[in-house]
Amino acid sequence: MSAPHALYFHIPFCSHRCAYCDFNTYAGQEALIPAYMQALLTEVDVVAASREESLPARSVFFGGGTPSLVPTRLLSSVIEKVRQCYTLEPAAEVSLEANPGTVSAQGLQELRQAGFNRLSFGVQSANPFELKMLERTHGFGEVIQSVQWARQAGFDNLNLDLIYGLPEQTLEHWQNSVRRIVALGPEHVSMYALTLEHGTPFGRWAQKGLLPLPDGDLAAEMYDWAGDYLAGQGYEQYEISNWARPGRECRHNLQYWRNLPYLGFGAGAHGYAGGVRYANVLRIKTYIERCESADRRTFDFPLSPATVNQHRNTPREDMQETLLTSLRLTREGIAEGRFREQFGLGLGEAFPKEIERLTRRGLLEWQASTLRLTPQARMLSNQVFVEFVGE
Ligand code: SF4
């Protein structure tokens, strides 16, 4: 019996491109939604046909983009196809990313009936000035309304996302945003530092010195304060950017962080299964054309007509990736026993110099036989990761 897989569906449609965003998503192409969703069904079929047995699936996640722009009946058809082609575990987590302002009371009820059991709302801030600067199209009133409707529809597993380190953001503004989302009682909170991506308007403005960003010390203070506040409110940090009520960790994302297999469907989706990392074509129209012309040819698992890049990992790459993704798990880290069982050698044998250097610098620590980031390394995790990959 194969290991359970996670299934990711990328929905690359947005009503507007936000100035900081570099995700593979497009505004003004909503007319392509029906054809795109049909292409997703084809891709699921093709990948499933490359296996003799039906793969077990632990989670289904629709991310984007703005999946909540897609009519529920089209999202349902994908869930239905997943049930036909995979063995969905009875307790499978089925998540949808949604933008407040793109949902309705009835729409959320339909989603719940269609089998979705988790929603992730992109809130980003409770401050009207910050939301405007991010070019988000919702206000905090719509967040409150969306959460109420989600609860009425029976969703008992909600995530709310925030971004910190925004231009002109003060500690006080940030604290207010965190308090206001916690007051809504989500089961899960994600907090990401603003990153300035090359090629985005934010990236260009920052290069010209036009974005008055908080310095590193203030951003660290925001992160530390929020972590303490969330802990005091009963949330446990389990990943660098994620907190949850006990037992409400995101099962889908845990699959990535434990470096376990997942299939990615849709334009620009990535996957890792059968020892192969792969990526799909980015553009929506090309994705649809490729799936339409698939002509039921057979592909080697886990590839599909939309695949444009593939790479079979070497054992060394698998070790590196397992270590890097697992170190993101702040409590769980990486257990010596699991690593040895998977790769036939211990962490200290695979990465002797790196682990020694990083523990000496106070960035990694052993707790019993588990290797973890130290609390002070959580905001410096890139320094840790570079050490392992640069080797
Ligand atoms: S709504 Fe989300 S995915 Fe869409 S452009 Fe804005 S940040 Fe990017």
Boltz pocket constraint, residues with backbone or C-beta under 6 A from the ligand:
constraints:
  - pocket:
      binder: B
      contacts: [[A, 13], [A, 14], [A, 16], [A, 17], [A, 18], [A, 21], [A, 22], [A, 23], [A, 25], [A, 64], [A, 65], [A, 66], [A, 99], [A, 122]]
      max_distance: 6.0
